[in-house]
Amino acid sequence: MGARSADDTRAYRAALAVGLPTAAYGVSFGALATVGAGLDIWQTMILSLVMFTGGSQFALVGVLASGGLSAWPSAVASAALLGSRNAVYAIRMSPVIGRGFLRRAAAAHLTIDESTAVSSAQGSLRAQRIGFWATGLVVYVGWNLTTLLGAVIGDLLGDVSAYGLDAAAAAAFLGLLWPRLAKLQAQAVAVAAGFVAAILTPVLMPGLPVLVAALVAVVFGATNWLGSGRRASGNRTGEES
């Protein structure tokens, strides 16, 4: 019971550590949508309430801000492409969520980067479920509140990137990821995926770099080149002794 309680507490703490900075970044989206892309408050709020996938939302309003109403087809395509990663997350989260139509329908709306990451980092099934639901709810409620705030006072905020909210969310992710990079294979996968994303971001449309990087991570991770080499070396050493 004690160990399970500790796991639960760890999951709640991770949910808050990742969810709160991510939710705060909604201010940037609200301001960009109204000031940069020209959406009204209701249109901005509908995107956060119904669409609710931060990367896709930023992709949509970012393209609109640069191209105006004529860029709607490209904006929708970019948002849909970037949001397609959530389908992969859903496959990973399906055993964690369990059965039941209503439960799965609610989980589908909360299946995002943050809820998947926090859940996957937990050690027990119960803690994974806590991590998923707690993170998803914290981000959903907080993101919509800060979206409204950013939409209302967008003109007063100025350059929202100057507040460093995007860096805070990234730092929370790094803190969650860091303990899982103890092995050489995991470090190599992270470096390879990050390198590919950094190289492709300036040259590909929004959404494609992260998908290509994810594919690189899956292929690199599945082959387990460095891990298998280490195990083979260890086996030979044991046999010789």
Helices and strands as residue ranges (DSSP letters): H 2-24, H 26-31, I 32-36, H 41-46, I 47-51, H 54-67, G 68-71, H 72-83, H 85-97, H 101-110, H 113-120, H 125-152, H 154-157, G 160-163, H 165-177, G 178-180, H 184-200, H 208-223, H 225-240
